[in-house]
Amino acid sequence: MILFEKPGKSNTDDVLKYVKEKGNELGIKTCVLATTNGATAERAVEILEDFNIVAVTHYTGLKEPNFQELTIDRRKQLEDSNVKVLTSSHTFCGIGRAVRVRFNTYQVDEVIAETLKLFGVGTKVAVEVSLMAADAGLITTGESVICIGGTGTGADTALILRAVNTLDFFKLKIREFICKPALYK
C-alpha cells in the first residue's frame, strides 16, 4: 500500500496512476470514483483509458437548494467519453442526516460513516460511492472493483472491494488498500 504524506487533491494523479497499475496487474477494469465538479473524472478518462469508469457526483442540493455542482456541459463531456455518471442520494447522508439535524441525534448511517472515517475520509467516500453505484445497477455486485475517494476535492484514496448493494452492506469486503493518506483529520 502506498501512503501519502497528506490528504487532498494534490494526490489525484498519483492515485489514478496506482489504480491503473493495480487494475492492470489484477485484471480489474471497473473503477468507481467520486467527483464533485467532474475534474477527477476527467483526469480518470485521460489516465484510465481502458477502464469502465463510474463517476458519482454530489446529490443536487448538497451545497445549496436546487444546485448541482457538476455542470450539464461537463456531465455531457464525461458521458461522451463513456463515463457512467450517477447523481443520487448519498448512502451515508440520507434521511439519517435529516433526523440528526432536526433532533440533534446520530443515526446508524452516520455512525457507520464516522467509523469508516477512522481510515480517512477518502475511505468512507470510496465505500459510499461503491454502494451507490451498485444500487443504481452501474456495477456488478459480487465482483471486485476499484473505488476512489478523496478528502474535500480530488482523490487521495483507492481501494479494492467486493461490490454489494446497500442492503447487503455487511457483506462488503475491502480486499486491499491501493493508497491512502498516512495523516488525516
C-alpha positions in Angstrom: 0.0 0.0 0.0 1.2 3.5 -0.8 0.8 6.1 1.9 0.6 9.8 1.0 2.1 12.3 3.4 -1.2 14.3 3.5 -4.7 14.1 2.2 -6.2 16.1 -0.7 -6.4 16.7 -4.4 -2.6 17.0 -4.8 -2.6 13.2 -4.8 -5.1 12.7 -7.6 -2.8 11.9 -10.5 -0.7 9.5 -8.3 -3.9 7.8 -7.2 -5.0 7.3 -10.8 -1.6 6.0 -11.8 -1.5 3.5 -8.9 -5.1 2.4 -9.8 -4.1 1.8 -13.4 -1.1 -0.3 -12.3 -3.0 -2.4 -9.8 -6.1 -2.8 -12.1 -3.9 -4.0 -15.0 -2.0 -6.3 -12.6 -5.2 -7.9 -11.2 -7.4 -7.6 -14.3 -9.8 -5.3 -12.6 -11.1 -2.8 -15.1 -14.1 -1.3 -13.3 -13.4 1.9 -11.4 -15.9 3.8 -9.3 -14.9 7.3 -8.2 -16.3 10.3 -6.5 -16.3 13.6 -8.5 -17.7 16.9 -7.3 -17.3 19.1 -10.4 -16.0 16.5 -12.8 -12.3 17.3 -12.6 -11.3 13.9 -11.0 -13.5 12.0 -13.6 -11.9 13.9 -16.4 -8.4 13.0 -15.2 -9.5 9.4 -14.9 -10.7 9.4 -18.5 -7.2 10.5 -19.5 -5.2 8.1 -17.3 -7.6 5.1 -17.1 -8.3 4.9 -20.8 -9.2 1.2 -21.0 -11.2 1.1 -17.7 -15.0 1.2 -17.2 -15.4 4.4 -15.2 -18.4 5.2 -13.0 -18.4 8.8 -11.7 -20.6 9.5 -8.7 -21.4 13.2 -8.0 -22.8 15.0 -5.0 -26.5 15.0 -5.0 -28.4 18.1 -6.2 -29.0 20.4 -3.2 -26.0 19.3 -1.1 -24.3 22.7 -1.4 -27.4 24.8 -1.7 -31.0 24.1 -2.7 -31.5 23.1 -6.3 -27.8 23.4 -7.2 -25.8 20.7 -8.9 -22.0 21.1 -8.7 -21.4 19.1 -11.9 -22.5 21.3 -14.8 -24.7 19.9 -17.6 -21.9 20.5 -20.1 -19.2 18.7 -18.1 -21.6 15.8 -17.5 -22.2 15.5 -21.2 -18.4 15.6 -21.9 -18.0 12.7 -19.4 -20.8 10.7 -20.8 -19.5 11.3 -24.3 -16.2 9.8 -23.0 -18.2 6.6 -22.0 -18.2 7.5 -18.3 -21.3 6.5 -16.5 -22.3 9.4 -14.3 -24.5 8.9 -11.2 -26.2 11.6 -9.2 -28.3 10.3 -6.4 -28.8 10.5 -2.6 -25.7 9.6 -0.7 -25.8 6.3 1.2 -24.4 7.8 4.4 -26.2 11.2 4.0 -29.8 10.5 3.6 -32.8 10.6 5.9 -30.5 9.9 8.9 -28.8 13.3 8.4 -32.2 15.0 8.4 -33.0 13.3 11.7 -29.6 14.4 13.1 -30.1 18.0 12.0 -33.7 18.1 13.3 -33.4 16.2 16.6 -29.6 16.5 17.3 -29.1 12.8 17.4 -27.0 10.5 15.2 -28.5 7.6 13.2 -26.9 4.3 12.2 -25.8 5.5 8.7 -23.8 8.4 10.1 -22.3 6.2 12.8 -21.1 3.9 10.0 -19.7 6.8 8.0 -17.8 8.2 11.1 -16.4 4.7 11.7 -15.2 4.4 8.1 -13.5 7.8 8.5 -11.2 6.2 11.1 -9.3 5.1 8.0 -9.6 8.6 6.4 -12.4 10.5 4.7 -11.4 9.0 1.3 -12.1 5.5 2.6 -15.7 6.5 3.7 -16.2 8.1 0.3 -14.8 5.1 -1.7 -17.1 2.7 0.2 -20.1 5.0 -0.2 -19.8 5.5 -4.0 -19.5 1.8 -4.4 -22.8 1.2 -2.7 -24.4 4.0 -4.7 -23.2 2.6 -8.0 -24.3 -0.9 -7.1 -27.7 0.3 -6.0 -28.0 2.1 -9.4 -27.0 -1.1 -11.3 -23.9 0.5 -12.7 -21.5 -2.1 -11.3 -22.0 -5.8 -10.7 -22.3 -7.0 -7.2 -20.1 -9.8 -6.0 -17.2 -8.6 -8.2 -14.1 -6.9 -7.2 -14.0 -3.2 -8.2 -11.6 -0.4 -7.6 -13.1 2.6 -5.7 -11.6 6.0 -5.4 -12.5 8.7 -2.8 -11.0 11.8 -1.5 -10.8 14.4 1.2 -12.6 17.5 0.0 -11.9 17.6 -3.7 -9.7 15.4 -5.8 -8.6 11.8 -4.9 -6.4 10.6 -2.2 -7.6 7.0 -1.5 -8.1 3.9 -3.7 -9.2 0.5 -2.6 -10.3 -2.8 -4.0 -13.6 -4.1 -2.6 -16.2 -6.7 -3.3 -19.2 -4.7 -4.5 -22.6 -5.1 -2.8 -25.9 -3.3 -2.6 -26.5 -1.1 0.4 -29.0 -3.7 1.7 -26.0 -6.2 1.9 -23.6 -3.7 3.4 -22.2 -6.1 5.9 -21.2 -8.5 3.1 -19.0 -5.7 1.6 -15.3 -6.7 1.8 -12.4 -4.3 1.5 -9.9 -6.6 -0.1 -6.9 -4.2 -0.4 -5.9 -0.5 0.0 -4.0 0.6 -3.0 -3.2 4.0 -1.5 -4.4 6.4 1.2 -3.1 9.4 3.2 -1.0 8.4 6.2 -2.1 11.5 8.1 -5.6 12.9 8.1 -8.0 14.8 10.3 
